[in-house]
Amino acid sequence: MILRYKYKSVRRPDGTEERTPSIPVIFVGEKNRQEFIALLDSGADISFIPKGIAEILGLKIEGIPITPAYGIGGAINTVQTKMGVIVGRGRVTEHFIISVKVALDQYDFPPILGRFGFFDKFSITLDESEKHVTLKRAKNRTGQKIYDR
């Protein structure tokens, strides 16, 4: 399986637009599934989503111990949980479950797909000159399949 996506234009907080290696994905939670545009971030160890997305999906985050996560902006309070991810088009799709950190404070950022749980399932090419992303299923792909709703 090979998927190719053009970089997506995203608006920055300062009002400018930038084309980034972002792809359409469907996130699957306990109660809902929803399509989002997620940023592929090779510098992120794990995937991150804002609390609002976790609430939309119905992910269980209450009662889970709060842990700090560290990034360019410093430390933020997070909880770690799991969610389903569907990537692809039509009959060419991959379904799997990833660990994800949920930012508990109100932060405005796109969903971020990191190395552990997402990148390790694909051979990923980020072509800056052509502004496109290519995902090719990894030969040693491991992971749990998720259910379809």
C-alpha positions as CSV (number, residue, x, y, z in Angstrom):
1,M,0.0,0.0,0.0
2,I,1.3,3.4,-1.0
3,L,-0.5,6.7,-0.2
4,R,0.5,10.1,-1.4
5,Y,-0.7,13.4,-0.1
6,K,0.0,17.0,-1.0
7,Y,1.0,19.3,1.9
8,K,-1.9,21.1,3.4
9,S,-2.1,24.9,4.0
10,V,-2.6,25.7,7.7
11,R,-3.1,29.1,9.3
12,R,-0.6,30.0,11.9
13,P,-1.5,32.0,15.1
14,D,0.0,35.1,13.5
15,G,-2.4,34.9,10.5
16,T,0.1,33.6,8.0
17,E,-0.4,30.4,6.1
18,E,2.2,27.6,5.7
19,R,2.1,24.4,3.7
20,T,2.9,21.5,6.1
21,P,3.2,17.7,6.0
22,S,-0.4,17.1,7.2
23,I,-2.7,14.4,6.1
24,P,-6.4,13.5,6.5
25,V,-7.0,10.8,9.1
26,I,-10.0,9.4,10.9
27,F,-9.7,9.1,14.7
28,V,-11.9,6.5,16.4
29,G,-12.9,6.8,20.0
30,E,-15.3,5.1,22.4
31,K,-18.3,7.1,21.2
32,N,-17.4,8.7,17.9
33,R,-15.2,8.8,14.9
34,Q,-14.2,12.0,13.2
35,E,-12.0,13.1,10.3
36,F,-9.2,15.6,11.1
37,I,-6.1,17.0,9.3
38,A,-3.1,15.8,11.4
39,L,0.5,17.1,11.3
40,L,3.2,14.4,10.7
41,D,5.9,15.4,13.2
42,S,9.1,13.3,13.0
43,G,10.4,15.3,16.1
44,A,7.5,14.1,18.3
45,D,8.1,10.9,20.1
46,I,4.4,10.3,20.6
47,S,1.1,11.6,19.2
48,F,-0.7,14.5,20.8
49,I,-4.3,15.8,20.6
50,P,-6.0,18.7,22.3
51,K,-8.6,17.9,25.0
52,G,-11.4,19.0,22.8
53,I,-10.7,16.3,20.3
54,A,-10.6,13.7,23.1
55,E,-14.0,14.9,24.2
56,I,-15.5,14.7,20.7
57,L,-14.2,11.1,20.3
58,G,-15.4,10.1,23.8
59,L,-12.0,9.0,24.9
60,K,-11.7,8.1,28.6
61,I,-9.3,10.6,30.2
62,E,-10.9,11.0,33.6
63,G,-9.1,9.3,36.5
64,I,-6.0,8.7,34.5
65,P,-2.9,10.1,36.3
66,I,-1.7,13.4,34.9
67,T,1.8,13.5,33.6
68,P,3.8,16.4,32.2
69,A,4.9,16.4,28.5
70,Y,7.8,18.5,27.3
71,G,8.2,20.2,24.0
72,I,9.3,23.5,22.5
73,G,6.7,25.4,24.5
74,G,7.9,23.8,27.8
75,A,5.9,21.4,30.1
76,I,2.2,20.9,29.8
77,N,-0.2,18.6,31.7
78,T,-1.3,15.5,29.8
79,V,-2.9,12.1,30.2
80,Q,-2.0,9.2,28.0
81,T,-4.7,7.0,26.4
82,K,-5.4,5.1,23.2
83,M,-7.5,5.8,20.1
84,G,-8.1,4.2,16.8
85,V,-6.6,5.7,13.6
86,I,-7.7,5.1,10.0
87,V,-5.5,6.4,7.2
88,G,-6.0,5.9,3.5
89,R,-8.7,6.3,0.8
90,G,-11.5,4.1,-0.4
91,R,-10.5,0.4,-0.2
92,V,-6.8,1.3,0.5
93,T,-6.8,1.9,4.2
94,E,-4.8,1.0,7.3
95,H,-6.6,0.7,10.7
96,F,-4.7,0.6,14.0
97,I,-4.6,1.7,17.6
98,I,-2.0,4.2,18.9
99,S,-1.1,5.7,22.2
100,V,-1.8,9.4,22.4
101,K,-1.2,12.1,24.9
102,V,-4.1,14.5,25.5
103,A,-3.2,18.1,26.4
104,L,-5.4,19.0,29.4
105,D,-5.1,22.7,29.2
106,Q,-6.7,24.7,26.5
107,Y,-4.2,24.7,23.7
108,D,-5.0,25.4,20.0
109,F,-2.9,23.1,18.0
110,P,-3.6,20.5,15.3
111,P,-3.5,16.8,16.0
112,I,0.1,15.6,15.9
113,L,1.1,12.1,14.7
114,G,4.5,11.2,16.2
115,R,7.1,8.5,15.7
116,F,5.9,5.8,18.2
117,G,2.7,4.3,17.0
118,F,2.4,6.0,13.7
119,F,5.7,6.5,11.9
120,D,6.8,3.0,12.8
121,K,3.9,1.5,10.8
122,F,5.1,3.2,7.5
123,S,8.1,4.1,5.5
124,I,7.4,7.9,5.3
125,T,8.9,10.3,2.8
126,L,8.5,14.0,3.4
127,D,9.4,15.7,0.1
128,E,9.9,19.4,0.9
129,S,10.8,20.4,-2.7
130,E,7.6,18.9,-4.1
131,K,5.5,19.5,-1.0
132,H,4.1,16.0,-0.6
133,V,4.1,13.1,1.8
134,T,4.3,9.4,0.8
135,L,3.3,6.7,3.2
136,K,4.2,3.1,2.3
137,R,3.3,0.2,4.6
138,A,6.3,-0.9,6.6
139,K,7.4,-4.5,5.9
140,N,7.6,-5.3,9.6
141,R,4.4,-3.6,10.5
142,T,3.0,-4.5,13.9
143,G,-0.1,-3.2,15.6
144,Q,-3.6,-4.1,16.6
145,K,-6.3,-3.7,14.1
146,I,-9.3,-1.6,15.2
147,Y,-12.9,-2.3,14.7
148,D,-15.0,-0.6,12.0
149,R,-18.0,1.4,12.9
